[in-house]
Amino acid sequence: MVDRTRRSVIKASGAVLGGIAVGSTAVSASGGDGDRFIVRTKGNAIPDGVDVVHEMPGVDLAVVRGDESVLQSSRGVKSYAPDPEGELGHGPDIAGEPVNTRAPSVEEADVSPDDASVDSGVSTEAVFYPYQWDKQDLNVADALGKTIGEGTRVAILDTGVAAGHPDLDVDVGLSRDFTGDGYGAGRPIAGYHGTHVAGIAGARGRLGTIGTAPGAELVDCRVFSPFVQGSFGDVLAAVVYSAAIDADVANLSLGAYPIPRQGLGSFYGKALNRVMTYANSRGTLLVVAAGNDAADLQHDGSYISLPNEGAQGMSISATGPGGFGWDAGPYGGEEPAESPAIYTNYGTNAVDLGAPGGDFDIEAYEEYYDGDAVAPLWYLDMVLNTVAYPVYDGTDLVDVEYNWSWVAGTSMAAPQVAGAAALVKSTNPGYNANQIESALERAADVPAGYDKSYYGSGYLNLVDAL
């Protein structure tokens, strides 16, 4: 096992770490005619003279486009701020020299079930289950003997979920595009990320991989676009919509850090808290990725990470094995699956649970792509599940390639918990969001020998939560 430093791994970006950022840079109002603003309204009154992008009834918020002077003079506006935009990203680039090569698909890796040495013992036809160390470590097979999550609904706020993937069932009728780019929902418009997240939560196991709650209904709430920047306001609107359609769980594998706690950051934090509290009151549990910055969120002074430090959300850190399948077989390395991932954010009061998100070894990666014939299969420490790659001709979506691949990040840890929450709800239909969260946290324990700051209440214990 090669020696790893936190900094050496954090420099890996591109598609190696699966994270997406929204509104990560503070912006200021320019006063132009086409600027977007998040508006705190008096009641549900929308000021005249602006175009409404998103109405959010129940939380007294709206996203509008127009001239700032209209908002300044409107009596129906309590406060407002620019709607921050964010670009698609895949993990931080602290040390420079980003790595832009994604992990291979199962076809590119030329793997087959016969290559694995794990006896899965799961009642599923998912042929790549032997490579799903995350589901094995969580004892998903035992949990699914009690419930598969039937009767529950999980919203995926992300880059788009491929409804056509053979291992996914997506309610396209309820799915929505919040970006306004015109591409609709139920397709991987902005890349593979949302499809991978959805698979971790609820892949059906019909062909390649299984999710934590294969019986849960998945809803695509797309908040990112390849051609139109995603915005903080789009995410707020998607959370409100998730509550409106009675989603039991909403997964947010996205975030922004660092955001100043004062100034505009204070406005965004308060707006987010209104939305998250509203969703919680409607029975929707919000499960949020803690972030891939290797940051101590407990001691970061005047900064905050959003939405994972927002009110009423479950913040999920990532764990992963070191050396899964590198040598004689799975778990042949030195680090177990509940080990904190090298990139994960942490902080005792900033993280609620730890869950499998995969780990990453930069030196093993470099050996592999340098053509070393005996290089370790670095990607096996990451999380394997569904992916879909959009194919564009200019701005025209001409094809979608369905596959399975490995990705790592707190983005992958969050849907493990979202799926677990669906299972808890399925076995306890009368539970509200707080009761579901309590069940998950009560069942969790901090692994012996590890720092509590990486786990909050502990490592996800799926079977005991049921």
Secondary structure as GFF3:
##gff-version 3
##sequence-region A 1 466
A	DSSP	alpha_helix	6	10	.	.	.	ID=ss1
A	DSSP	beta_strand	35	41	.	.	.	ID=ss2
A	DSSP	beta_strand	51	56	.	.	.	ID=ss3
A	DSSP	beta_strand	61	66	.	.	.	ID=ss4
A	DSSP	alpha_helix	68	73	.	.	.	ID=ss5
A	DSSP	beta_strand	77	82	.	.	.	ID=ss6
A	DSSP	beta_strand	85	86	.	.	.	ID=ss7
A	DSSP	alpha_helix	106	109	.	.	.	ID=ss8
A	DSSP	three_ten_helix	113	115	.	.	.	ID=ss9
A	DSSP	three_ten_helix	129	131	.	.	.	ID=ss10
A	DSSP	alpha_helix	133	137	.	.	.	ID=ss11
A	DSSP	alpha_helix	140	143	.	.	.	ID=ss12
A	DSSP	beta_strand	153	158	.	.	.	ID=ss13
A	DSSP	beta_strand	176	177	.	.	.	ID=ss14
A	DSSP	alpha_helix	193	202	.	.	.	ID=ss15
A	DSSP	beta_strand	217	222	.	.	.	ID=ss16
A	DSSP	beta_strand	230	231	.	.	.	ID=ss17
A	DSSP	alpha_helix	232	244	.	.	.	ID=ss18
A	DSSP	beta_strand	249	252	.	.	.	ID=ss19
A	DSSP	beta_strand	256	260	.	.	.	ID=ss20
A	DSSP	alpha_helix	264	281	.	.	.	ID=ss21
A	DSSP	beta_strand	285	289	.	.	.	ID=ss22
A	DSSP	three_ten_helix	297	299	.	.	.	ID=ss23
A	DSSP	beta_strand	303	306	.	.	.	ID=ss24
A	DSSP	beta_strand	313	319	.	.	.	ID=ss25
A	DSSP	beta_strand	353	356	.	.	.	ID=ss26
A	DSSP	alpha_helix	362	369	.	.	.	ID=ss27
A	DSSP	three_ten_helix	378	381	.	.	.	ID=ss28
A	DSSP	beta_strand	383	393	.	.	.	ID=ss29
A	DSSP	beta_strand	396	407	.	.	.	ID=ss30
A	DSSP	alpha_helix	410	427	.	.	.	ID=ss31
A	DSSP	alpha_helix	433	443	.	.	.	ID=ss32
A	DSSP	three_ten_helix	452	454	.	.	.	ID=ss33
A	DSSP	alpha_helix	462	465	.	.	.	ID=ss34
###
